[in-house]
Amino acid sequence: MAAARVLLLLSGRPESVSFAQSVCGLLGAGSGLGPWPTHCGLKRGQLVLSDKPFPGASARLPLQRPPFCPFAALDQQPRAPGVELPPNGRGVDLGVAVILQSSDQTVLLTRRTSTLNVSPNLWVPPGGHVEPDEESAYPPKLSWGLPKYHHIVLYILVISQESQQQLQARIQPNAGEVSAFMWLGPDIAAAVAATEDGTETPKHLPQDLPSSVPAVELKENGGVQPLALPTSTLLRTTPATADSRERVSTGTKFALTLWLQHLGR
C-alpha cells in the first residue's frame, strides 16, 4: 500500500503520514520553507525520514517544499462542495530522479510528453517510481485544484566517467513518456535554479545568457531531430492557474541548486 512507502520518526516516535499532510511541515515543525537537514534510511522497503539521528540512518539530506505547497495550504482554504481528496487510506508515495553528470560536467534533463496526465511538458531528470530531496504534489498549487498525487522525490547524483557525447549515444528514451532531452552546463543550470517558484521575477540572472539551448526532440517515427529550445522557456515559474506550458519543475530547480553546490565543493 502507498501509505507504507514513507515512515516518519519525530523525536524518535514513529508517525503515520496521511495523503493531505505536508511531510516537510511535520519535520520542520510546520514553519518556514526549508530546506531542513533530514536523517534518512531504508528499512524493509520504506524510506525512513527523521528529524533526529536513528539506528540505521545512512545519510543526512536536505528536504524542501515550494512556497506554494498545496498541502501546507489545505487547512487555510475551504474546499468546494463535493470536491474531495483521495481516500484516507492513501498515503505519501515515493519517487526517485537521477541527476546524471557527464565527465564534462553537464546534467541530463528530459521533457515529459504532452499526452501524460500528470505534469505534461515538464522538464525533469530521468526517473520513476519506486513505484517519479523534495516534497512533490500534482496539481502543484492549490489554486489549480485539490492534490491528486503526493510524493517524496529522492534525487540521486550519479557521476559518470563518460562524456556527454558518449552517454547520449547510448540513451534510449521511452517515447511514451519523453518527448525531448537536453544537457545543461553549470551556467544555464544556475540561471534555471535562480528562477525560484513563488516569486514573480527571477533573481540575479546573468545578462549574457544565450537566447536558446540545444536539445534533442523525438519524432513520431522514432527518429530524433535537433531542437533550439528558447532559454526563456527554462526560466518560467509555476503559474497560479492550471497550465501545461513547458517549464522546469520546482523540484528540478532545487536539485540543480544542490548539484551546483556539489560542483562548488
Backbone as JSON, one array per atom type, in Angstrom:
{
  "sequence": "MAAARVLLLLSGRPESVSFAQSVCGLLGAGSGLGPWPTHCGLKRGQLVLSDKPFPGASARLPLQRPPFCPFAALDQQPRAPGVELPPNGRGVDLGVAVILQSSDQTVLLTRRTSTLNVSPNLWVPPGGHVEPDEESAYPPKLSWGLPKYHHIVLYILVISQESQQQLQARIQPNAGEVSAFMWLGPDIAAAVAATEDGTETPKHLPQDLPSSVPAVELKENGGVQPLALPTSTLLRTTPATADSRERVSTGTKFALTLWLQHLGR",
  "N": [[0.85, -1.19, 0.0], [0.43, 2.3, -0.67], [0.73, 3.93, 1.54], [2.68, 2.79, 3.08], [5.11, 3.44, 2.06], [6.58, 5.67, 2.98], [7.97, 6.52, 6.07], [7.82, 8.35, 9.06], [9.9, 9.59, 11.66], [9.5, 11.32, 14.46], [11.15, 13.05, 16.82], [12.04, 10.55, 17.57], [9.75, 8.99, 17.65], [7.57, 6.86, 15.84], [5.56, 8.02, 13.16], [2.56, 8.06, 11.38], [1.79, 9.06, 8.05], [-0.55, 10.94, 6.47], [-2.23, 11.35, 3.29], [-2.94, 14.05, 2.93], [-1.23, 15.54, 4.48], [1.63, 17.66, 4.94], [4.78, 16.46, 4.6], [7.17, 17.8, 4.9], [6.3, 19.91, 6.49], [5.71, 18.55, 8.87], [8.23, 17.55, 9.64], [9.61, 19.91, 9.8], [8.4, 21.21, 11.86], [6.21, 22.65, 11.07], [6.86, 25.23, 10.23], [8.24, 27.76, 8.06], [10.1, 27.26, 4.94], [12.18, 25.6, 4.54], [15.42, 24.57, 3.18], [15.31, 21.56, 5.24], [17.66, 19.86, 7.16], [17.61, 16.43, 7.05], [17.5, 13.26, 8.5], [17.9, 10.11, 7.03], [16.99, 6.8, 5.86], [16.76, 3.39, 4.65], [14.37, 0.91, 5.3], [13.1, -2.2, 5.32], [11.96, -1.79, 2.76], [10.85, 0.7, 3.08], [11.13, 4.27, 2.99], [12.7, 5.96, 5.45], [12.33, 8.85, 7.3], [13.64, 11.3, 9.44], [13.74, 13.69, 12.12], [15.83, 13.57, 13.81], [18.97, 11.81, 14.5], [18.98, 8.24, 13.95], [19.11, 4.68, 14.63], [20.53, 2.92, 11.97], [20.28, 4.94, 10.13], [21.38, 6.29, 7.07], [22.17, 8.56, 5.76], [22.26, 12.18, 5.72], [20.18, 14.45, 4.57], [19.04, 17.35, 2.67], [15.68, 18.5, 2.88], [12.98, 19.84, 1.07], [10.29, 22.14, 0.38], [8.09, 23.83, -1.91], [7.18, 27.39, -1.91], [4.46, 27.52, -2.41], [3.29, 25.15, -1.58], [0.71, 22.84, -1.81], [-0.2, 21.19, 0.22], [0.54, 22.43, 2.54], [-1.17, 24.53, 2.41], [-3.73, 23.52, 2.57], [-5.29, 23.5, 4.95], [-5.95, 26.11, 5.18], [-7.71, 26.99, 3.34], [-11.04, 26.84, 2.33], [-12.79, 23.96, 1.11], [-14.39, 23.27, -2.02], [-17.87, 22.4, -2.31], [-18.58, 18.94, -2.6], [-16.12, 18.3, -3.66], [-13.45, 16.25, -3.13], [-10.56, 14.95, -1.4], [-8.21, 12.26, -2.22], [-8.98, 8.9, -0.94], [-8.81, 8.26, 2.65], [-7.13, 6.12, 3.24], [-5.01, 6.3, 1.55], [-1.61, 7.09, 1.28], [1.56, 8.82, 1.43], [3.51, 8.71, -1.44], [6.51, 7.42, -3.08], [9.2, 8.58, -5.05], [11.94, 8.48, -7.4], [14.57, 10.36, -8.78], [17.19, 10.8, -11.14], [20.12, 12.59, -11.15], [22.15, 12.83, -13.63], [25.44, 13.17, -14.2], [27.76, 14.07, -16.61], [31.18, 13.42, -17.71], [32.13, 15.8, -18.63], [30.87, 17.64, -17.09], [28.04, 18.22, -17.37], [24.46, 17.97, -17.02], [21.7, 15.72, -17.4], [18.45, 16.42, -18.61], [15.0, 15.64, -19.12], [12.08, 16.02, -21.18], [8.76, 15.68, -20.31], [6.12, 14.02, -22.08], [3.45, 15.62, -23.95], [1.11, 14.26, -23.73], [0.82, 13.01, -21.3], [-0.97, 12.48, -18.26], [-0.2, 13.56, -15.83], [1.71, 16.31, -14.99], [2.41, 17.24, -17.76], [4.69, 18.16, -20.39], [6.72, 18.99, -18.75], [10.03, 19.71, -17.72], [12.31, 17.5, -16.4], [14.62, 15.5, -14.39], [15.71, 12.21, -15.53], [13.77, 9.47, -14.28], [11.59, 7.75, -11.96], [8.97, 5.74, -10.46], [9.46, 4.22, -7.26], [7.83, 3.1, -7.29], [8.39, 9.48, -9.66], [15.98, 16.19, -2.81], [12.65, 16.37, -2.59], [9.43, 17.47, -1.52], [6.65, 16.6, -3.37], [3.84, 17.51, -5.34], [0.85, 16.96, -7.26], [-2.02, 18.35, -8.68], [0.39, 21.14, -8.72], [-0.18, 23.45, -7.28], [-2.57, 24.73, -4.95], [-4.41, 26.43, -6.01], [-4.84, 25.39, -8.49], [-6.47, 23.27, -8.05], [-7.56, 20.52, -5.91], [-5.0, 18.37, -4.51], [-4.0, 15.42, -6.29], [-1.98, 13.63, -6.36], [0.78, 12.71, -4.31], [4.06, 12.87, -3.49], [7.25, 12.0, -2.11], [10.18, 12.96, -3.47], [13.22, 11.58, -4.23], [16.33, 12.69, -4.99], [19.06, 11.52, -6.76], [22.48, 11.73, -7.22], [24.43, 10.78, -9.9], [27.58, 10.22, -10.99], [29.2, 10.09, -13.93], [31.92, 8.6, -15.73], [31.98, 8.95, -18.37], [31.69, 10.98, -21.33], [29.39, 13.61, -22.3], [28.72, 13.22, -25.0], [29.33, 10.48, -25.34], [27.54, 9.3, -23.53], [25.1, 10.16, -24.59], [24.98, 8.74, -26.94], [24.15, 6.31, -26.11], [21.69, 6.61, -24.99], [18.31, 5.71, -24.69], [15.46, 6.87, -24.88], [12.12, 6.56, -23.59], [9.57, 6.87, -25.73], [6.92, 7.1, -25.1], [6.83, 8.5, -22.78], [8.76, 10.49, -22.82], [9.55, 13.39, -24.64], [11.61, 14.95, -25.45], [15.12, 15.7, -24.86], [17.91, 17.12, -23.06], [21.19, 18.49, -22.33], [22.46, 20.19, -19.62], [24.76, 22.72, -18.8], [26.77, 24.16, -16.1], [26.39, 27.02, -16.12], [23.89, 27.66, -17.42], [22.29, 26.01, -15.86], [22.54, 27.26, -13.37], [21.17, 29.65, -13.86], [18.59, 28.68, -14.33], [18.04, 27.49, -11.84], [17.94, 29.78, -10.32], [15.51, 30.91, -10.86], [13.32, 31.04, -8.84], [10.43, 29.36, -7.88], [7.35, 30.84, -6.96], [8.07, 33.39, -6.81], [7.76, 36.5, -8.53], [9.6, 37.56, -10.3], [12.69, 36.49, -11.7], [15.77, 36.07, -9.82], [18.82, 37.82, -9.89], [19.8, 37.15, -12.56], [22.14, 36.26, -15.11], [23.3, 38.56, -17.61], [24.22, 37.75, -20.04], [23.11, 35.43, -21.07], [22.53, 32.78, -23.42], [20.24, 32.92, -26.21], [18.95, 30.58, -26.79], [18.91, 27.04, -26.03], [20.63, 24.09, -26.87], [18.9, 21.11, -27.72], [17.48, 17.77, -27.99], [14.94, 16.45, -29.9], [12.32, 14.05, -29.93], [10.97, 12.34, -32.69], [7.82, 11.37, -34.25], [8.14, 9.09, -35.78], [10.07, 7.68, -34.51], [12.6, 8.62, -34.84], [15.09, 11.22, -34.27], [15.57, 14.77, -33.82], [17.39, 17.88, -34.01], [16.83, 20.51, -31.6], [16.29, 23.85, -30.95], [15.89, 25.17, -28.06], [14.12, 27.79, -26.6], [15.71, 29.8, -24.2], [14.21, 31.25, -22.44], [12.03, 29.63, -21.97], [12.95, 27.79, -20.12], [13.18, 29.35, -17.92], [10.75, 29.9, -16.87], [8.29, 30.2, -14.25], [6.11, 28.42, -11.93], [2.77, 28.76, -12.84], [-0.15, 30.54, -11.53], [-2.62, 29.44, -12.12], [-4.07, 26.45, -13.62], [-1.96, 25.11, -16.05], [-0.33, 23.88, -18.85], [2.01, 24.63, -20.0], [5.35, 24.46, -21.25], [8.02, 24.01, -18.97], [10.52, 24.07, -16.32], [10.49, 21.81, -13.63], [9.68, 22.56, -10.17], [10.98, 20.97, -8.23], [13.14, 20.06, -9.74], [14.6, 22.4, -10.04], [15.43, 22.8, -7.42], [17.02, 20.5, -7.13], [18.99, 21.06, -9.04], [20.19, 23.25, -7.82], [21.38, 21.98, -5.6], [23.15, 20.33, -6.99], [24.88, 22.21, -8.16], [26.02, 23.24, -5.85], [27.43, 20.99, -5.08], [29.32, 20.84, -7.2], [30.71, 23.15, -6.63], [32.06, 22.4, -4.35]],
  "CA": [[0.0, 0.0, 0.0], [1.24, 3.51, -0.8], [0.97, 4.52, 2.85], [3.84, 2.16, 3.71], [6.34, 3.82, 1.38], [7.3, 6.69, 3.74], [7.77, 6.46, 7.51], [8.43, 9.47, 9.77], [10.27, 9.49, 13.06], [9.55, 12.65, 15.05], [11.73, 12.88, 18.16], [12.18, 9.12, 17.83], [8.46, 8.28, 17.64], [7.02, 6.63, 14.5], [4.35, 8.78, 12.85], [1.97, 7.79, 10.08], [1.63, 10.27, 7.24], [-1.72, 10.87, 5.59], [-2.06, 11.98, 1.98], [-3.16, 15.5, 2.97], [-0.27, 16.21, 5.35], [2.93, 18.02, 4.4], [5.87, 15.8, 5.3], [8.12, 18.86, 5.26], [5.73, 20.64, 7.61], [5.85, 17.74, 10.07], [9.64, 17.5, 10.02], [10.07, 21.27, 10.11], [7.53, 21.75, 12.91], [5.17, 23.48, 10.48], [7.25, 26.61, 9.94], [9.26, 28.0, 7.05], [10.11, 26.53, 3.69], [13.35, 24.74, 4.48], [15.49, 23.13, 3.39], [15.58, 21.03, 6.56], [18.52, 18.67, 7.18], [16.76, 15.31, 7.46], [18.16, 11.96, 8.56], [17.09, 9.15, 6.26], [17.5, 5.45, 5.65], [15.8, 2.44, 4.09], [14.07, -0.17, 6.23], [12.05, -3.08, 4.81], [11.31, -1.19, 1.61], [10.33, 2.02, 3.4], [12.03, 5.39, 3.19], [12.52, 6.47, 6.81], [12.77, 10.24, 7.45], [13.62, 11.64, 10.86], [14.33, 14.98, 12.49], [16.99, 13.28, 14.66], [19.65, 10.56, 14.11], [18.35, 7.0, 14.41], [19.87, 3.5, 14.22], [20.29, 2.54, 10.58], [20.28, 6.1, 9.23], [22.52, 6.18, 6.16], [22.53, 9.86, 5.19], [21.57, 13.38, 6.21], [19.9, 15.15, 3.32], [18.1, 18.47, 2.78], [14.3, 18.29, 2.41], [12.49, 21.16, 0.67], [8.98, 22.26, -0.26], [7.96, 25.16, -2.53], [6.37, 28.34, -1.13], [3.03, 27.33, -2.67], [2.95, 23.75, -1.32], [-0.73, 22.73, -1.59], [-0.5, 20.51, 1.48], [0.67, 23.44, 3.59], [-2.28, 25.47, 2.29], [-5.03, 22.85, 2.61], [-6.06, 23.87, 6.13], [-6.23, 27.54, 5.17], [-8.64, 27.32, 2.25], [-12.21, 25.93, 2.34], [-12.96, 23.14, -0.09], [-15.67, 23.41, -2.7], [-18.77, 21.27, -2.02], [-18.5, 17.79, -3.5], [-14.74, 18.05, -4.1], [-12.8, 15.54, -2.04], [-9.22, 14.41, -1.57], [-8.21, 10.8, -2.3], [-9.4, 8.23, 0.3], [-7.91, 8.38, 3.79], [-6.16, 5.04, 3.26], [-3.89, 6.59, 0.66], [-0.56, 7.84, 1.97], [2.54, 9.53, 0.62], [4.26, 7.77, -2.27], [7.94, 7.68, -3.19], [9.76, 8.58, -6.39], [13.39, 8.68, -7.49], [15.05, 11.01, -10.0], [18.64, 10.67, -11.23], [20.91, 13.67, -11.72], [23.24, 12.15, -14.32], [26.5, 14.12, -14.54], [28.77, 13.56, -17.54], [32.55, 13.76, -17.34], [32.36, 17.21, -18.96], [30.1, 18.43, -16.13], [26.69, 18.6, -17.77], [23.48, 17.04, -16.47], [20.64, 15.36, -18.34], [17.04, 16.66, -18.3], [14.07, 15.13, -20.13], [10.77, 16.67, -21.22], [7.64, 14.75, -20.31], [5.29, 14.21, -23.26], [2.25, 16.43, -23.76], [-0.05, 13.38, -23.57], [0.76, 12.47, -19.95], [-2.0, 13.1, -17.42], [0.45, 14.25, -14.72], [2.87, 17.15, -15.33], [2.84, 17.2, -19.15], [5.61, 19.18, -20.89], [7.61, 19.44, -17.67], [11.42, 19.26, -17.81], [12.69, 16.84, -15.15], [15.65, 14.48, -14.6], [15.13, 10.86, -15.72], [13.43, 8.86, -13.0], [10.36, 6.97, -11.96], [8.5, 5.32, -9.15], [9.99, 3.05, -6.56], [6.53, 2.73, -7.93], [8.64, 9.7, -10.21], [15.06, 15.73, -1.73], [11.65, 17.39, -2.39], [8.04, 17.02, -1.43], [6.09, 16.9, -4.68], [2.39, 17.33, -5.44], [0.2, 17.3, -8.53], [-1.5, 19.62, -9.19], [1.42, 21.68, -7.85], [-0.7, 24.55, -6.47], [-3.95, 24.54, -4.54], [-5.24, 27.22, -6.92], [-5.15, 24.54, -9.65], [-7.4, 22.24, -7.61], [-7.05, 19.7, -4.82], [-3.96, 17.42, -4.93], [-4.36, 14.05, -6.65], [-0.78, 12.82, -6.16], [1.67, 13.23, -3.27], [5.3, 12.1, -3.5], [8.57, 12.45, -1.72], [11.08, 12.63, -4.58], [14.59, 11.46, -3.79], [17.24, 12.96, -6.1], [20.32, 10.79, -6.61], [23.52, 12.18, -8.13], [25.25, 9.73, -10.49], [28.69, 10.86, -11.7], [29.73, 9.17, -14.94], [33.25, 8.87, -16.29], [31.81, 9.11, -19.81], [31.34, 12.33, -21.76], [28.01, 13.83, -22.74], [28.56, 12.59, -26.31], [29.31, 9.03, -25.15], [26.29, 8.93, -22.86], [23.97, 10.41, -25.49], [24.95, 7.69, -27.96], [23.53, 5.11, -25.53], [20.38, 6.94, -24.42], [17.15, 5.18, -25.4], [14.29, 7.38, -24.15], [10.79, 5.97, -23.82], [8.81, 7.89, -26.45], [5.61, 7.25, -24.48], [6.95, 9.39, -21.62], [9.75, 11.55, -23.05], [9.44, 13.97, -25.98], [12.87, 15.63, -25.77], [16.09, 15.7, -23.77], [19.0, 18.08, -23.24], [22.26, 18.51, -21.33], [22.67, 21.54, -19.09], [26.0, 23.03, -18.12], [26.58, 24.91, -14.87], [25.92, 28.4, -16.29], [22.45, 27.65, -17.66], [21.67, 25.4, -14.68], [22.48, 28.28, -12.32], [20.1, 30.59, -14.21], [17.32, 27.97, -14.11], [17.86, 27.34, -10.39], [17.68, 31.1, -9.74], [14.12, 31.28, -11.09], [12.63, 30.38, -7.74], [8.98, 29.37, -7.96], [6.75, 31.59, -5.87], [8.47, 34.78, -6.97], [7.29, 36.99, -9.82], [10.72, 37.82, -11.19], [13.91, 35.75, -11.34], [16.75, 36.86, -9.1], [20.24, 37.84, -10.26], [20.09, 36.38, -13.77], [23.21, 36.84, -15.93], [22.82, 39.31, -18.78], [24.79, 37.2, -21.27], [22.58, 34.1, -21.35], [22.18, 32.57, -24.83], [18.8, 33.01, -26.48], [18.4, 29.23, -26.86], [19.73, 25.95, -25.51], [20.47, 22.94, -27.77], [18.22, 19.93, -27.18], [17.16, 16.74, -28.99], [13.5, 16.16, -29.86], [11.94, 12.76, -30.5], [9.95, 12.43, -33.73], [6.8, 10.33, -34.16], [8.6, 7.87, -36.45], [11.12, 7.08, -33.71], [13.86, 9.31, -35.04], [15.35, 12.41, -33.45], [15.97, 15.96, -34.56], [17.88, 18.92, -33.1], [15.84, 21.48, -31.16], [16.82, 25.04, -30.28], [14.89, 25.49, -27.05], [14.31, 29.14, -26.06], [16.14, 29.83, -22.81], [13.11, 31.81, -21.65], [11.16, 28.52, -21.58], [13.52, 27.16, -18.93], [13.16, 30.31, -16.81], [9.38, 30.11, -16.41], [7.92, 29.71, -12.93], [4.82, 27.75, -11.9], [1.69, 29.76, -12.88], [-1.15, 30.47, -10.46], [-3.74, 28.62, -12.57], [-3.67, 25.26, -14.36], [-1.28, 25.47, -17.28], [0.57, 22.8, -19.26], [3.13, 25.18, -20.76], [6.67, 23.88, -20.99], [8.84, 24.68, -17.95], [11.3, 23.17, -15.48], [9.76, 21.6, -12.38], [10.23, 23.17, -8.96], [11.92, 20.04, -7.63], [14.35, 20.03, -10.55], [15.38, 23.6, -9.71], [16.06, 22.51, -6.14], [18.07, 19.52, -7.38], [20.08, 21.75, -9.74], [20.89, 24.04, -6.8], [22.23, 21.05, -4.85], [24.22, 19.88, -7.89], [25.83, 23.3, -8.27], [26.75, 23.27, -4.58], [28.38, 19.87, -5.16], [30.41, 21.24, -8.08], [31.49, 24.16, -5.93], [32.91, 21.75, -3.37]],
  "C": [[0.88, 1.24, 0.0], [1.6, 4.1, 0.54], [2.22, 3.98, 3.49], [5.16, 2.61, 3.09], [7.2, 4.78, 2.19], [6.94, 6.58, 5.21], [8.49, 7.63, 8.15], [8.78, 9.06, 11.19], [10.4, 10.91, 13.58], [9.96, 12.52, 16.51], [11.77, 11.41, 18.56], [10.9, 8.33, 17.78], [7.97, 8.08, 16.21], [5.71, 7.41, 14.32], [3.84, 8.36, 11.48], [1.74, 9.11, 9.36], [0.42, 10.08, 6.33], [-1.45, 11.65, 4.31], [-2.08, 13.5, 2.08], [-2.16, 16.25, 3.85], [1.03, 16.52, 4.61], [4.01, 17.34, 5.23], [6.9, 16.83, 5.76], [7.61, 19.65, 6.46], [5.87, 19.88, 8.92], [7.3, 17.73, 10.56], [10.18, 18.88, 10.41], [9.21, 21.97, 11.13], [6.56, 22.79, 12.36], [5.59, 24.87, 10.08], [8.28, 26.66, 8.83], [9.14, 27.1, 5.83], [11.26, 25.54, 3.6], [14.43, 25.37, 3.61], [15.82, 22.75, 4.83], [16.55, 19.85, 6.42], [17.76, 17.51, 7.8], [17.56, 14.01, 7.43], [17.29, 10.94, 7.85], [17.79, 7.8, 6.15], [16.41, 4.6, 5.04], [15.62, 1.3, 5.07], [12.88, -0.96, 5.7], [11.25, -2.42, 3.68], [10.69, 0.18, 1.86], [11.46, 3.05, 3.39], [11.71, 5.98, 4.56], [13.12, 7.86, 6.89], [12.64, 10.63, 8.91], [14.26, 13.0, 11.1], [15.56, 14.8, 13.39], [17.68, 12.01, 14.17], [18.92, 9.35, 14.68], [19.18, 5.81, 13.94], [19.52, 3.09, 12.79], [20.23, 3.7, 9.61], [21.54, 6.08, 8.38], [22.98, 7.52, 5.62], [21.77, 10.96, 5.89], [21.4, 14.3, 5.01], [18.97, 16.33, 3.55], [16.73, 18.1, 2.19], [13.68, 19.66, 2.19], [11.06, 21.07, 0.18], [8.88, 23.66, -0.85], [7.09, 26.07, -1.69], [4.87, 28.1, -1.27], [2.58, 25.9, -2.42], [1.46, 23.6, -1.01], [-1.08, 22.07, -0.27], [-0.36, 21.45, 2.67], [-0.53, 24.38, 3.59], [-3.66, 24.85, 2.49], [-5.9, 23.3, 3.78], [-6.48, 25.34, 6.13], [-7.25, 27.94, 4.12], [-9.81, 26.34, 2.27], [-12.32, 25.18, 1.02], [-14.34, 23.35, -0.7], [-16.55, 22.2, -2.4], [-18.62, 20.17, -3.06], [-17.11, 17.46, -4.0], [-13.96, 17.45, -2.93], [-11.38, 15.12, -2.41], [-9.31, 12.9, -1.77], [-8.55, 10.16, -0.96], [-8.35, 8.3, 1.4], [-6.84, 7.29, 3.83], [-4.94, 5.29, 2.39], [-2.87, 7.46, 1.39], [0.33, 8.56, 0.99], [3.38, 8.51, -0.14], [5.71, 8.23, -2.4], [8.38, 7.62, -4.64], [11.26, 8.84, -6.33], [13.7, 9.35, -8.82], [16.57, 11.0, -9.97], [19.23, 11.92, -11.88], [22.16, 13.03, -12.31], [24.25, 13.19, -14.79], [27.51, 13.46, -15.46], [30.16, 13.99, -17.07], [32.89, 15.2, -17.68], [31.41, 18.13, -18.19], [28.85, 19.06, -16.75], [25.73, 17.58, -17.17], [22.31, 16.89, -17.44], [19.26, 15.72, -17.79], [16.19, 16.12, -19.44], [12.75, 15.88, -20.05], [9.67, 15.62, -21.29], [6.72, 15.06, -21.49], [4.03, 15.01, -22.93], [1.01, 15.58, -23.51], [-0.17, 12.78, -22.16], [-0.27, 13.21, -19.11], [-1.4, 13.94, -16.29], [1.68, 15.0, -15.24], [3.32, 17.02, -16.78], [3.76, 18.37, -19.47], [6.58, 19.71, -19.83], [9.01, 18.87, -17.9], [11.86, 18.74, -16.44], [13.9, 15.94, -15.43], [14.98, 13.14, -14.92], [14.86, 10.23, -14.36], [12.15, 8.06, -13.12], [9.96, 6.61, -10.56], [9.44, 4.28, -8.57], [8.75, 2.19, -6.52], [6.51, 3.18, -9.4], [7.62, 9.51, -9.79], [14.04, 16.82, -1.49], [10.29, 16.74, -2.22], [7.34, 17.5, -2.68], [4.59, 16.61, -4.69], [1.95, 17.59, -6.87], [-1.3, 17.29, -8.31], [-0.56, 20.3, -8.2], [0.95, 22.81, -6.94], [-2.16, 24.3, -6.13], [-4.9, 25.34, -5.43], [-5.56, 26.48, -8.21], [-6.25, 23.53, -9.32], [-6.76, 21.41, -6.52], [-6.01, 18.69, -5.33], [-4.53, 16.03, -5.23], [-3.19, 13.09, -6.42], [0.1, 13.51, -5.12], [2.88, 12.31, -3.19], [6.38, 12.79, -2.67], [9.5, 12.01, -2.84], [12.51, 12.68, -4.07], [15.5, 11.65, -5.01], [18.6, 12.32, -5.81], [21.31, 11.28, -7.66], [24.36, 10.98, -8.59], [26.32, 10.41, -11.35], [29.32, 9.84, -12.63], [31.13, 9.59, -15.36], [33.19, 9.05, -17.8], [31.37, 10.53, -20.13], [29.86, 12.4, -22.14], [27.77, 13.12, -24.07], [28.49, 11.07, -26.19], [28.0, 8.57, -24.52], [25.11, 9.08, -23.81], [23.85, 9.31, -26.54], [24.25, 6.44, -27.44], [22.15, 5.37, -24.93], [19.26, 6.38, -25.31], [15.89, 5.63, -24.67], [13.01, 6.68, -24.54], [9.91, 7.04, -24.45], [7.4, 8.07, -25.87], [5.63, 8.21, -23.31], [7.84, 10.6, -21.87], [9.62, 12.06, -24.48], [10.72, 14.7, -26.4], [13.82, 15.46, -24.6], [17.19, 16.69, -24.09], [20.01, 17.92, -22.12], [22.49, 19.95, -20.91], [24.03, 21.65, -18.45], [25.74, 23.9, -16.91], [26.0, 26.31, -15.06], [24.4, 28.46, -16.49], [21.71, 27.06, -16.45], [21.53, 26.42, -13.55], [21.37, 29.28, -12.59], [18.73, 29.96, -13.96], [17.03, 27.87, -12.62], [17.51, 28.67, -9.73], [16.24, 31.56, -9.94], [13.25, 30.57, -10.06], [11.12, 30.49, -7.91], [8.4, 30.05, -6.73], [7.16, 33.04, -5.91], [8.08, 35.23, -8.38], [8.44, 37.21, -10.81], [11.94, 37.03, -10.74], [14.91, 36.67, -10.65], [18.14, 36.71, -9.7], [20.55, 36.99, -11.48], [21.21, 37.05, -14.56], [22.62, 37.53, -17.16], [23.27, 38.68, -20.1], [24.31, 35.78, -21.56], [22.29, 33.95, -22.84], [20.67, 32.6, -25.01], [18.15, 31.63, -26.54], [19.41, 28.23, -26.34], [19.55, 24.75, -26.44], [19.84, 21.75, -27.04], [18.0, 18.95, -28.32], [15.69, 16.39, -28.81], [13.21, 14.83, -30.54], [10.82, 12.96, -31.52], [9.0, 11.24, -33.63], [7.25, 9.02, -34.79], [9.74, 7.18, -35.69], [12.47, 7.72, -33.88], [14.02, 10.49, -34.1], [15.73, 13.57, -34.35], [16.46, 17.01, -33.57], [16.77, 19.94, -32.81], [16.57, 22.64, -30.49], [15.74, 25.52, -29.31], [15.12, 26.9, -26.51], [14.69, 29.09, -24.58], [15.03, 30.34, -21.91], [12.14, 30.72, -21.19], [11.63, 27.89, -20.27], [13.44, 28.07, -17.7], [11.75, 30.58, -16.3], [9.18, 29.57, -15.0], [6.52, 29.1, -13.0], [3.69, 28.78, -11.87], [0.67, 29.53, -11.78], [-2.32, 29.57, -10.83], [-3.23, 27.49, -13.45], [-3.13, 25.61, -15.74], [-0.3, 24.35, -17.62], [1.72, 23.32, -20.12], [4.45, 24.54, -20.31], [7.43, 24.7, -19.95], [9.64, 23.62, -17.2], [10.58, 23.02, -14.15], [10.47, 22.25, -11.21], [11.27, 22.26, -8.32], [13.22, 19.97, -8.4], [15.23, 21.24, -10.26], [16.11, 23.41, -8.38], [17.22, 21.55, -6.32], [19.26, 20.15, -8.1], [20.88, 22.62, -8.77], [21.85, 23.16, -6.0], [23.39, 20.57, -5.71], [25.3, 20.96, -8.02], [26.65, 23.45, -6.99], [27.8, 22.15, -4.55], [29.56, 20.23, -6.03], [31.32, 22.26, -7.41], [32.43, 23.59, -4.88], [34.04, 20.96, -4.01]]
}
